[in-house]
Amino acid sequence: MPGGSGMPGDPGVVVGSGGVPGGPGGVPAGASLGPGQPGGPGHPGSPGQPDGPGGPGGHGTPGGDGPRRMSWFRALPLRSRLAMLVAAAVAIAVAAAAVACWLLTRTQLQDELDNSLRNSSANENYVALLLARCQHDSQTGGNAPPAFVYVQVVQPDGSRCVGDGSKAVPVQRADQEVAVGARTSTLHDATTDDGQRVRVWTQPAPRQPAGAVSISRPLDEMDKSLDRLALLLTAVAGIGVIGAGAAGLWIARAGLTPVDELTGAVEHVARTEDLTVRIPVDGEDEIARLSRSFNSMTAALASSRDRQAQLIADAGHELRTPLTSLRTNIELLARSEDTGRAIPPDDRRALLASVKAQMTELAALIGDLQELARPDTGQHPDKVRVVALHDIVETALGRARLRGPELTITTDLNPWYVRAEPPALERALVNILDNAVKFSPSGGTIEVALRHGVLTVRDHGPGIAPEDLPHVFDRFWRSPSARSLPGSGLGLSIVARTVQQSGGEVTLHPAPGGGTLVTVRLPGATTPPPGVAGAARLG
């Protein structure tokens, strides 16, 4: 019926209460689309495929410049990397929240649209009238003013009758199954013949032996609402990422200020070799620990350099004395040969003995320097063996008696076997006894005892000042009172290293009644280990 002539008195489609947010407006309960709507009969159509639920298009994440090389990232300043990492973390979190919000909103809007469609129904008289018109007319409702919902009747054979003011929707298999009674209802997305996306609710036709009624609503308004929401979320996310990047850069600059100070101090030390530089330490965080470690390192380096300088001065002094004496004695011998004036035999023998003693002193000093020049990498496994400590002590005592014949040395040695490098261990014990001989008064007594793996050497000399005790085993260190005596100040440092490499410990304390007490503890046993034919002996 052209022009949409109506038939008064017959109610049409009833839409339930509750509209769709963002849609063209809700229709109150009881509202109907009656036969008074303008329109014409529908026409049969072929089933179509539904379109999936749409979302806002064109709101993806912006494409990057391609894969970034790690070398490029590592080449950036640390503060820039921190700011980028913070911005990336915030971007991921904001993007995840925005996507979740958009999906939740879309689901909520679609659920409300579905509920609205389920609450809609077609009046049986309207359906009957629509079917009757479809039998006599070939027109569709495409020329009528658009309705709020689209209605069409689906026949069991898949043909359709489009209601007044409605747009034709392709019939899908699920709609046809409802028409033949295989399903009670179906709800799906579809696209009208002119390309408009709709949500379709299909239910059996009222008071009809067969057929179904499809009621559909456009998704345009819901899609527009989702598009606006996507734009808003994208804008908020972009602002958040930019703000997070700026905040991360500011925090990185503030947090890395101590690192900049440390870098400046290191560069200053490298440029000037000034080891007196110290970094102010504030707090207990990682930066403070790093600053303390740097200060400790520079202090240790400065101390080491001072000790090395002192070693050079001491070694020069020790070398100058025997070298001067050697030169003097050799010049005397050479002058005697040049002038033909013979030196008395006794004086000649004394000169030769002095030369020999000075060469021995030079050899000992060079040996000490070579020993300390070895890296502290522990013992050499190929040189370690089981040795009788009491025998090595006896050998060292023999050398000590030769150097201090006027002294009385008492011994109390019990058997004790240890694993060590025999030459290094003997050298350490000789150094301990040499110190005792050097600082003992003429006619004094040195007491040596070895009991249960504990070796003690006690002299009755002047002792060591309390403020000097922490430094006695330091390399290159000599007490002020010992600078006038022979030696390089390297003996006790060799003792400490050798004993530690053998798994023991050495201590030095003032002895009761005066003098010094040296205690050496070495792990071992009173008998050699099983399978060892005999312990190494020196002497």
C-alpha positions in Angstrom: 0.0 0.0 0.0 1.9 3.0 -1.2 2.1 6.1 0.9 2.0 3.9 4.0 -1.8 3.9 4.5 -2.6 2.5 8.0 -5.1 0.2 9.5 -6.3 1.7 12.8 -7.1 -0.3 15.8 -4.4 -2.9 15.7 -1.4 -2.6 18.1 2.0 -3.4 16.6 5.3 -4.1 18.3 5.5 -3.6 22.1 8.9 -2.5 23.5 9.6 -3.2 27.2 10.7 -0.7 29.8 14.2 0.5 29.9 16.1 2.1 27.0 19.6 1.7 25.8 22.1 4.3 27.1 23.4 6.3 24.2 20.6 5.0 21.9 18.0 7.1 20.2 15.9 7.1 23.4 14.0 4.5 25.4 10.5 3.5 24.6 8.2 3.2 27.7 6.5 -0.1 28.4 3.4 -0.6 26.4 4.5 1.6 23.5 3.5 -0.1 20.2 4.0 0.1 16.5 0.5 -0.4 15.0 -0.7 -1.0 11.6 -1.2 2.7 11.2 2.5 2.9 10.3 3.2 3.7 6.7 4.9 1.1 4.6 4.4 -1.8 2.2 4.8 -5.4 2.1 8.2 -7.0 2.5 9.9 -9.2 0.0 11.6 -12.5 0.3 15.3 -12.4 1.1 18.2 -14.8 1.3 19.8 -15.6 4.6 22.9 -13.6 5.4 25.9 -13.8 7.7 26.0 -11.7 10.9 28.5 -9.1 11.6 30.4 -9.3 14.8 30.0 -6.7 17.5 31.9 -3.6 16.5 34.0 -1.3 18.4 35.6 2.0 17.7 37.9 1.8 14.8 41.2 3.5 14.4 42.2 3.7 18.1 45.1 1.3 18.1 48.5 2.0 19.7 50.7 4.2 17.5 53.2 2.2 15.5 56.8 2.4 16.5 59.9 3.0 14.3 60.6 -0.8 14.2 62.5 -3.0 16.6 65.0 -1.2 18.7 68.5 -2.5 19.1 69.6 -3.0 22.7 72.9 -1.3 21.9 70.9 1.9 21.1 69.0 1.7 24.3 72.1 1.1 26.4 73.8 4.0 24.7 71.3 6.4 26.2 72.0 8.1 29.6 70.8 6.2 32.6 68.2 8.9 33.5 66.8 8.7 30.0 66.5 4.9 30.2 64.8 5.2 33.6 62.3 7.7 32.3 61.6 5.6 29.2 61.1 2.5 31.4 58.7 4.4 33.7 56.8 5.8 30.8 56.6 2.3 29.1 55.4 0.7 32.4 52.7 3.4 32.8 51.7 3.2 29.2 51.2 -0.6 29.5 49.2 -0.2 32.7 47.0 2.7 31.3 46.5 0.8 28.0 45.4 -2.3 29.9 43.0 -0.3 32.1 41.6 1.6 29.1 41.0 -1.6 27.1 39.4 -3.2 30.1 37.2 -0.2 30.6 36.2 -0.1 26.9 35.4 -3.8 26.8 33.4 -3.6 30.1 31.4 -0.6 28.8 30.7 -2.3 25.5 29.5 -5.5 27.2 27.3 -3.4 29.5 25.7 -1.5 26.7 25.1 -4.6 24.7 23.6 -6.4 27.6 21.1 -3.5 28.1 20.3 -3.5 24.4 19.7 -7.3 24.5 17.4 -6.9 27.5 15.5 -4.2 25.7 15.1 -6.5 22.7 14.0 -9.4 24.8 11.3 -7.3 26.4 10.0 -6.4 23.0 7.2 -8.3 21.3 5.1 -8.1 18.1 1.3 -7.9 18.3 -0.4 -10.9 16.8 -2.8 -8.8 14.7 0.1 -6.8 13.4 1.9 -10.0 12.4 -1.2 -11.4 10.7 -1.8 -8.1 8.8 1.9 -8.0 7.7 1.7 -11.6 6.4 -1.5 -10.8 4.6 0.0 -7.8 2.9 3.1 -9.8 1.9 0.8 -12.2 0.0 -0.6 -9.4 -2.2 2.2 -6.8 -2.4 5.8 -6.8 -3.4 6.7 -3.5 -1.7 9.0 -3.2 1.3 9.0 -0.7 4.0 12.1 1.0 2.7 10.3 4.2 1.6 8.5 4.7 4.9 9.9 7.0 7.7 12.4 5.0 9.8 11.1 3.3 12.9 12.7 3.0 16.3 13.0 -0.8 15.8 12.9 -2.9 12.7 10.4 -5.7 12.3 10.2 -8.5 9.8 8.4 -11.9 9.7 10.6 -14.9 8.8 8.9 -17.7 6.9 10.0 -21.4 7.4 11.4 -21.4 3.9 13.7 -18.4 4.7 11.7 -15.7 3.0 10.9 -12.5 4.9 8.2 -9.9 5.2 9.6 -6.5 6.2 7.4 -4.3 8.4 6.4 -0.7 7.8 9.4 1.8 8.3 11.8 -1.1 8.8 14.9 -2.1 7.0 15.4 -5.5 5.6 17.8 -7.8 7.5 19.2 -10.9 5.9 17.7 -14.1 7.3 20.3 -16.2 9.1 20.1 -20.0 9.7 19.3 -19.4 13.4 16.3 -17.2 12.4 15.1 -19.9 10.1 15.5 -22.6 12.8 13.2 -20.4 15.1 10.7 -20.2 12.2 10.5 -24.0 11.8 10.3 -24.5 15.6 13.8 -26.0 16.0 14.7 -23.1 18.4 12.8 -21.1 20.8 14.6 -17.8 20.1 18.0 -16.4 19.0 19.9 -13.2 19.5 22.7 -12.1 17.1 24.3 -9.2 15.2 23.5 -8.6 11.6 23.8 -6.0 8.8 20.8 -4.6 6.9 20.7 -4.7 3.2 21.9 -1.1 3.1 24.8 -1.8 5.4 23.6 -0.7 8.8 24.6 -2.8 11.7 21.8 -4.0 13.9 21.2 -6.3 16.9 18.5 -8.9 16.1 16.1 -10.7 18.4 14.1 -13.5 16.8 11.2 -15.3 18.5 8.2 -17.5 17.2 5.4 -15.6 15.6 2.4 -15.2 17.9 -0.8 -17.2 16.9 0.9 -18.6 13.8 1.4 -22.3 13.0 4.9 -21.5 11.7 7.2 -18.5 11.2 9.1 -16.1 13.4 9.3 -12.4 14.1 12.7 -10.7 14.0 12.9 -7.4 16.0 16.2 -5.5 15.4 17.7 -2.3 16.7 20.5 -0.2 15.1 24.0 -0.3 16.8 24.9 3.2 15.5 24.4 5.0 18.7 26.1 2.4 20.8 29.1 2.4 18.4 29.3 6.2 18.5 29.2 6.1 22.3 32.0 3.6 22.3 34.0 5.6 19.8 33.7 8.7 22.0 34.8 6.7 25.0 37.8 5.3 23.1 38.9 8.8 22.1 38.6 9.9 25.7 40.5 7.0 27.1 43.2 7.5 24.4 43.6 11.1 25.3 43.7 10.4 29.0 46.2 7.6 28.4 48.4 9.8 26.3 48.4 12.6 28.9 49.2 10.0 31.6 52.1 8.5 29.7 53.6 12.0 29.0 53.1 13.0 32.6 54.7 9.7 33.8 57.6 10.2 31.4 58.2 13.7 32.7 57.9 12.6 36.3 60.2 9.6 35.7 62.8 12.0 34.2 62.6 14.3 37.1 62.8 11.5 39.6 65.7 10.0 37.8 67.5 13.3 37.8 66.9 13.7 41.5 67.8 10.2 42.3 71.0 10.1 40.2 72.4 13.3 41.6 74.6 11.3 44.0 75.7 9.2 41.1 76.7 12.3 39.2 78.7 13.4 42.2 80.4 10.0 42.4 81.2 10.1 38.7 82.7 13.6 39.1 84.8 12.4 41.9 86.0 9.3 40.0 86.9 11.5 37.0 88.7 13.9 39.3 90.8 11.0 40.8 91.5 9.6 37.3 92.6 13.1 36.1 94.6 14.3 39.1 95.4 11.0 41.0 94.2 12.9 44.1 93.2 10.1 46.5 92.2 12.5 49.2 88.8 13.1 47.6 85.8 12.0 49.7 82.1 12.0 48.8 79.6 13.2 51.4 77.4 10.3 52.5 73.8 10.9 53.5 71.4 8.1 54.3 71.5 4.3 54.2 70.3 3.6 50.7 72.3 1.9 47.8 73.8 5.2 46.7 75.1 5.9 50.2 76.6 2.4 50.3 78.2 3.0 47.0 79.6 6.3 48.3 81.0 4.7 51.4 82.6 1.9 49.3 84.2 4.6 47.1 85.5 6.5 50.1 86.9 3.2 51.6 88.5 2.3 48.2 90.2 5.7 47.9 91.3 5.6 51.5 92.8 2.1 51.0 94.5 3.2 47.8 95.9 6.3 49.4 97.1 4.1 52.3 98.7 1.6 49.9 100.4 4.3 48.0 101.8 5.8 51.2 103.0 2.4 52.3 104.6 1.9 49.0 106.3 5.3 49.2 107.5 4.4 52.7 108.7 1.0 51.4 110.8 2.8 48.7 112.2 5.1 51.3 113.0 2.2 53.7 114.4 0.0 50.9 116.5 2.9 49.7 117.8 3.5 53.2 118.5 -0.2 53.8 120.2 -0.6 50.4 122.2 2.6 50.8 123.8 1.5 54.1 125.2 -1.9 52.9 126.1 -0.5 49.5 128.0 2.4 51.0 129.8 0.0 53.3 130.5 -2.4 50.4 131.9 0.4 48.3 134.1 1.6 51.1 135.5 -1.9 51.8 136.0 -2.6 48.1 137.7 0.7 47.6 140.1 -0.1 50.5 140.9 -3.5 48.9 141.4 -1.9 45.5 143.6 0.9 46.8 145.7 -1.7 48.6 146.2 -3.5 45.3 146.9 -0.3 43.4 149.4 1.2 45.8 151.1 -2.1 46.7 150.5 -1.5 50.4 149.4 -4.7 51.9 146.5 -4.7 54.4 147.3 -6.6 57.6 145.9 -10.1 57.4 143.5 -9.6 60.3 142.1 -6.4 58.8 141.8 -8.0 55.4 139.8 -10.9 56.9 137.6 -8.4 58.7 137.0 -6.5 55.5 136.1 -9.7 53.6 133.7 -10.8 56.4 132.1 -7.4 56.4 131.6 -7.6 52.6 130.1 -11.1 53.0 127.7 -9.9 55.7 126.6 -6.9 53.7 126.0 -9.1 50.6 124.0 -11.4 52.8 121.9 -8.5 54.1 121.3 -7.3 50.6 120.2 -10.8 49.5 117.8 -11.1 52.4 116.3 -7.7 51.6 115.8 -8.6 47.9 114.4 -12.0 49.0 111.8 -10.2 51.2 110.8 -8.0 48.3 110.4 -10.9 46.0 108.4 -12.8 48.5 105.9 -10.0 48.9 105.8 -9.4 45.2 104.1 -12.8 44.7 100.3 -12.6 44.3 98.2 -13.5 47.2 96.6 -16.5 45.5 97.1 -19.0 48.3 99.5 -22.0 48.4 100.9 -23.8 45.4 99.3 -27.3 45.5 102.4 -28.8 43.9 104.6 -27.5 46.8 102.3 -28.3 49.7 103.1 -31.4 51.8 102.9 -32.7 55.3 105.7 -31.3 57.3 106.9 -31.7 60.9 106.4 -28.3 62.5 108.7 -29.1 65.4 111.5 -30.0 63.1 111.1 -26.7 61.1 111.1 -24.8 64.4 114.4 -26.5 65.4 115.9 -25.5 62.1 114.9 -21.9 62.6 116.2 -22.0 66.1 119.6 -23.0 64.8 119.8 -19.9 62.6 118.5 -17.7 65.5 121.3 -19.0 67.8 123.9 -18.1 65.2 122.5 -14.5 65.0 122.2 -14.1 68.8 124.9 -16.2 70.4 124.8 -14.1 73.6 121.1 -14.9 74.1 119.6 -17.8 76.0 116.9 -19.6 74.0 114.7 -22.1 75.9 112.5 -24.6 74.0 109.6 -26.9 74.8 108.6 -28.5 71.5 106.0 -31.3 71.1 105.4 -33.1 67.8 102.9 -31.4 65.4 102.4 -32.1 61.7 100.8 -29.6 59.4 100.2 -29.1 55.6 102.3 -26.2 54.3 105.0 -25.2 51.9 108.2 -26.1 53.8 110.5 -23.2 52.6 107.8 -20.6 53.1 106.9 -21.8 56.6 110.6 -21.9 57.6 111.1 -18.4 56.3 108.1 -17.2 58.4 109.4 -18.9 61.6 112.9 -17.5 61.0 111.4 -14.0 60.7 109.6 -14.4 64.0 112.8 -15.6 65.8 114.9 -12.9 64.1 112.5 -10.2 65.5 112.9 -11.7 69.0 116.7 -11.8 68.6 116.8 -8.2 67.3 114.7 -6.7 70.1 116.1 -8.8 73.0 118.6 -7.1 75.3 122.1 -8.5 75.5 122.2 -11.7 77.6 118.4 -11.9 77.5 116.2 -14.9 77.2 113.8 -16.1 74.4 111.2 -18.7 75.3 109.9 -20.9 72.5 107.2 -23.5 73.0 105.0 -25.7 70.7 102.1 -27.4 72.4 99.0 -28.8 70.6 99.7 -26.9 67.5 100.2 -23.5 69.2 103.7 -22.1 68.8 104.6 -19.2 71.2 107.8 -17.1 71.0 108.3 -14.7 73.9 111.2 -12.2 74.2 112.0 -9.8 77.0 112.7 -6.7 74.9 111.1 -3.3 75.1 107.8 -4.5 73.6 105.5 -2.8 71.1 103.5 0.4 71.8 99.7 -0.2 71.9 99.0 2.2 69.1 101.4 0.2 66.9 99.8 -3.2 67.4 97.2 -2.9 64.7 99.9 -2.2 62.1 102.6 -4.8 62.9 101.5 -7.2 60.2 100.9 -4.5 57.5 103.1 -4.5 54.5 105.8 -1.9 54.3 105.2 -0.8 57.8 107.9 -0.2 60.5 107.5 1.2 63.9 109.4 4.5 64.7 111.5 2.7 67.2 112.6 0.1 64.7 113.8 2.4 61.9 117.3 2.6 63.3 117.6 -1.2 63.4 118.5 -3.4 60.4 115.5 -4.7 58.4 113.0 -3.6 55.9 109.8 -3.9 57.9 108.6 -6.8 55.6 109.3 -9.8 57.9 106.0 -9.9 59.9 103.9 -9.2 56.8 105.5 -12.3 55.2 104.7 -14.2 58.5 101.1 -13.2 58.4 100.6 -14.2 54.8 102.4 -17.5 55.1 100.4 -18.5 58.2 97.1 -17.5 56.7 97.8 -19.4 53.5 98.5 -22.5 55.7 95.1 -22.1 57.3 96.3 -20.7 60.6 96.5 -17.4 62.4 99.2 -15.4 64.0 98.8 -12.8 66.8 101.2 -10.5 68.6 100.6 -9.1 72.1 102.6 -7.4 74.9 103.9 -10.1 77.2 103.2 -9.9 81.0 106.2 -8.4 82.7 107.5 -6.8 79.5 108.5 -8.0 76.0 106.4 -9.4 73.2 104.5 -12.6 72.8 104.0 -14.0 69.3 101.4 -16.8 69.0 101.0 -19.0 65.8 98.2 -21.5 65.5 98.3 -24.0 62.7 95.8 -26.8 62.0 97.4 -30.3 62.2 97.8 -33.4 64.3 100.3 -35.0 66.6 100.9 -37.8 64.1 101.2 -37.7 60.3 98.1 -38.6 58.3 97.6 -42.3 57.3 99.3 -43.1 54.1 102.1 -40.5 54.5 105.4 -42.3 54.8 107.1 -39.5 56.6 106.8 -35.8 57.1 109.1 -33.4 55.3 112.1 -32.3 57.3 114.2 -29.2 56.8 117.6 -28.6 58.3 
